Amino acid sequence: MLFWLAGLSVALAQEPVVAVGVVISQTGAHAELAQEYSRGLEVWRDEVNASGGLLGRRVELRVLDDSSDALRAGPLYARLIRDENVDLLIGPYGTAATIIAAAETERAKRVMVNGAGPAAAPHTRAPRYLFQSAVPYATYGMGALQAAVDAGLRRIFIVSRDDLPSREAAEALRSAAAAQKLELSPIEVYRPGTLDYAPQVAHARAAKAEAWIAFGDVRDAAEMVKTFKKLDYAPPLFFAQGAAHPRFVALVGQDAEWSLGAADFDPHLDALARAFAKAYMAKWNMPPGLPAAEGYAAGCVLGAAVRAAGTFSQEAVRAALAELELPTVLGEYRVAPDSGAQIGARPRLVQIRGGRPYAGTPLLPYPQWDERALIK
């Protein structure tokens, strides 16, 4: 019996694995958020292995550290391909690192799932082997625009924080609104740390804006609401990207009511998200945030493509990723076949009601300040 057990142990140790390579910032400025991304991938790995692996082979993550330096991503992915002999690749954390990494993986004709590069830039040159599972920045205002159109609102006022994600979202929204021949003012750009939005309110009033759509963080959204109340201003539709964040209600209390926001990941909104959140909590003893969901979704997309291909051949997996349609914790994975850019997933439009984000049809108009009652 002991001899048989020893032989079994050797056989299991020699069983081939599926090596999945990924470069993740384990040190430096991005380490905290990138750790969540890595933990989401580990939850995916554990689930795959518990269900028999990928095509019957156990998944093993090979993780290298770029020290939060995007320029190191390319050489590290080259190392994963050349020295680590990985079978599959998942992209690094962040858009800049993804751009650098993709140059190397395209040269090597190796498939990579872009799990945490939400900007359009990695896909503008129509890469052949790069496929985006992250929610693109350009989609963050589309739910608000549709709500405005559905409500018959035509005068759109766009406000953007001066950073890449916000500017990209604002420009995409402006293009979409122009295509529908809506009335538009120039995009109002503000600096990070702005506390007073009186100039923007004055411009919105002069333009007779019907929908205020703003891109920035949760603190920006809170300061906008404070300015609105101070100036007794209430446009028929108020959307601020950061209003979906749990801290928004904590920052402004009941004044948060009826605000619209964009929820890129909410662990309570559907069955997939709830199951992932439960597994993540069980493994890490903390709730998952967006980076964790991005890592998990990237793994799920890659695994589904391998199963659809029935092989680890790069060309077969590439073809499967181009055609795959898959529900994920971030929404539907579906890409443009010519660029690999995500066209399926987008944030959910939510409205704060009773102190909580509500994902159903929003109630409009945004109430005037003298029409509001205290919530008991």
Beta strands, then each sheet from edge to edge (+ up, - down):
strand 1: 17-23
strand 2: 58-64
strand 3: 88-90
strand 4: 112-114
strand 5: 130-132
strand 6: 155-161
strand 7: 183-184
strand 8: 188-190
strand 9: 211-215
strand 10: 237-240
strand 11: 260-263
strand 12: 326-328
strand 13: 331-333
strand 14: 348-353
strand 15: 356-358
sheet 1: 2+ 1+ 3+
sheet 2: 4+ 5+
sheet 3: 7+ 6+ 8+
sheet 4: 7+ 6+ 9+ 10+
sheet 5: 11+ 14- 15+
sheet 6: 12+ 13-
end
